[in-house]
Amino acid sequence: MGIFYAAKSNEIYNIFECSKYAYNLLFELLNEFTKVNKKIDSPTVESIKSYINKNYAKPLAIEDLSNHVNLSKYHLTRKFKAEAGISPGQYLIKVRLKKATSLLLNSNMTIEEISEKVGFSCGNYFAKAFKHNFKISPTKYRNYYKHFCKLNILSNE
């Protein structure tokens, strides 16, 4: 069902579906905008990002990253933030949360299990970080998107 038909219908599910289409459109526009305006990171920052992406599930400290690229903690943090726009710690949280969203939608793992699997040492901190970044709790996120998947399957039958 397209956004036009969803908007024309007064049913509550179609209003939510219309919102979903609008958010998807905004997300795609944002992705295209960031692709165009993305600057190329230095090899050092790329190495840090790669290291975080490979080791996000482990406990990582700034010392681990500074040892990896042979920079002081201060220089590493300053360089990373200047190029990436966020601190290495914030980048790590974003990577973990991105992995968590995939697990929320594609697994039956509990929130606590997902929290541990993506590297958060505390389920409460995971939930707080998730809600801060996505403005919705992990449980509501899972239920919301699984509900839309069911609606899409039913509307396509």
C-alpha positions as CSV (number, residue, x, y, z in Angstrom):
1,M,0.0,0.0,0.0
2,G,1.5,3.3,-1.0
3,I,1.7,6.5,1.0
4,F,-1.2,8.0,-1.0
5,Y,-3.6,5.2,-0.1
6,A,-2.4,5.1,3.5
7,A,-3.0,8.9,3.8
8,K,-6.5,8.6,2.2
9,S,-7.6,6.0,4.7
10,N,-8.8,7.0,8.1
11,E,-7.9,3.7,9.7
12,I,-5.3,4.0,12.5
13,Y,-3.0,1.3,11.1
14,N,-2.8,3.2,7.8
15,I,-2.0,6.4,9.6
16,F,0.9,4.6,11.2
17,E,1.9,3.2,7.8
18,C,1.8,6.6,6.3
19,S,4.2,7.8,9.1
20,K,6.4,4.8,8.3
21,Y,6.6,5.9,4.7
22,A,7.5,9.4,5.7
23,Y,10.2,8.3,8.0
24,N,11.6,6.0,5.4
25,L,11.7,8.8,2.9
26,L,13.5,11.1,5.4
27,F,15.9,8.3,6.2
28,E,16.8,7.8,2.6
29,L,17.2,11.5,2.0
30,L,19.5,11.8,5.0
31,N,21.5,8.8,3.7
32,E,21.9,10.4,0.3
33,F,22.9,13.8,1.9
34,T,25.5,12.2,4.1
35,K,27.0,10.3,1.1
36,V,27.4,13.5,-0.8
37,N,28.8,15.5,2.1
38,K,30.9,12.7,3.7
39,K,34.6,13.6,3.8
40,I,37.2,10.9,3.6
41,D,38.6,10.0,7.0
42,S,42.4,9.7,7.5
43,P,43.8,6.2,7.7
44,T,44.2,6.6,11.4
45,V,40.5,7.3,12.0
46,E,39.5,4.6,9.5
47,S,41.7,2.1,11.4
48,I,40.0,3.1,14.7
49,K,36.5,2.7,13.1
50,S,37.5,-0.6,11.7
51,Y,38.8,-1.8,15.1
52,I,35.6,-0.7,16.8
53,N,33.4,-2.4,14.2
54,K,35.3,-5.6,14.7
55,N,35.5,-5.5,18.5
56,Y,32.3,-3.7,19.5
57,A,31.0,-6.7,21.5
58,K,34.1,-6.7,23.7
59,P,34.8,-4.3,26.6
60,L,36.7,-1.5,24.8
61,A,38.5,1.4,26.5
62,I,40.2,4.4,25.0
63,E,43.5,2.8,25.9
64,D,42.7,-0.1,23.6
65,L,42.2,2.2,20.7
66,S,45.2,4.4,21.5
67,N,47.4,1.2,21.7
68,H,45.9,0.1,18.4
69,V,47.0,3.2,16.5
70,N,50.0,4.2,18.7
71,L,48.6,7.6,19.6
72,S,48.0,9.1,23.1
73,K,44.5,9.0,24.4
74,Y,44.3,12.8,24.1
75,H,45.5,13.0,20.4
76,L,43.4,10.0,19.4
77,T,40.2,11.5,20.9
78,R,40.9,15.0,19.4
79,K,41.7,13.6,15.9
80,F,38.7,11.2,15.9
81,K,36.3,13.9,17.0
82,A,37.6,16.4,14.5
83,E,37.2,14.0,11.6
84,A,34.2,11.9,12.6
85,G,32.3,14.6,14.5
86,I,31.8,12.4,17.5
87,S,34.0,10.9,20.2
88,P,35.3,7.3,19.8
89,G,33.0,6.4,22.8
90,Q,30.0,7.8,21.0
91,Y,30.9,6.0,17.8
92,L,31.2,2.7,19.8
93,I,27.7,3.3,21.2
94,K,26.3,4.0,17.8
95,V,27.8,0.8,16.4
96,R,26.5,-1.3,19.3
97,L,23.0,0.2,18.9
98,K,23.0,-0.4,15.2
99,K,23.8,-4.1,15.8
100,A,21.2,-4.2,18.5
101,T,18.4,-2.9,16.2
102,S,19.2,-5.8,13.8
103,L,19.0,-8.3,16.6
104,L,15.8,-6.8,17.9
105,L,14.0,-7.3,14.6
106,N,15.7,-10.5,13.5
107,S,16.0,-12.6,16.6
108,N,14.0,-13.8,19.6
109,M,16.7,-12.9,22.0
110,T,15.7,-11.1,25.2
111,I,16.6,-7.4,25.6
112,E,19.2,-8.4,28.2
113,E,20.7,-11.0,25.9
114,I,21.0,-8.5,23.1
115,S,22.5,-6.0,25.4
116,E,25.2,-8.4,26.4
117,K,25.8,-9.6,22.8
118,V,26.5,-6.1,21.5
119,G,28.8,-5.2,24.3
120,F,26.8,-3.4,26.9
121,S,27.7,-4.5,30.4
122,C,24.4,-3.4,31.9
123,G,20.9,-3.9,30.4
124,N,19.7,-0.7,32.0
125,Y,22.5,1.4,30.4
126,F,21.7,-0.3,27.0
127,A,18.0,0.6,27.4
128,K,18.8,4.2,28.4
129,A,21.3,4.6,25.4
130,F,18.8,3.1,23.0
131,K,16.0,5.4,24.2
132,H,18.3,8.4,24.1
133,N,19.3,7.7,20.4
134,F,16.0,6.4,19.0
135,K,13.4,8.1,21.3
136,I,11.8,4.7,22.0
137,S,12.6,1.8,24.2
138,P,14.1,-1.4,22.7
139,T,10.9,-3.3,23.6
140,K,8.6,-0.8,21.9
141,Y,10.9,-0.6,18.9
142,R,10.8,-4.4,18.5
143,N,7.0,-4.5,18.9
144,Y,6.4,-1.5,16.7
145,Y,8.4,-2.8,13.7
146,K,7.3,-6.4,14.0
147,H,3.7,-5.1,14.0
148,F,4.3,-3.2,10.8
149,C,5.9,-6.3,9.2
150,K,2.8,-8.3,10.0
151,L,0.5,-5.5,8.7
152,N,2.5,-5.4,5.4
153,I,2.3,-9.2,5.0
154,L,-1.4,-9.1,5.6
155,S,-2.0,-6.1,3.3
156,N,0.0,-7.9,0.5
157,E,-2.1,-11.0,0.7
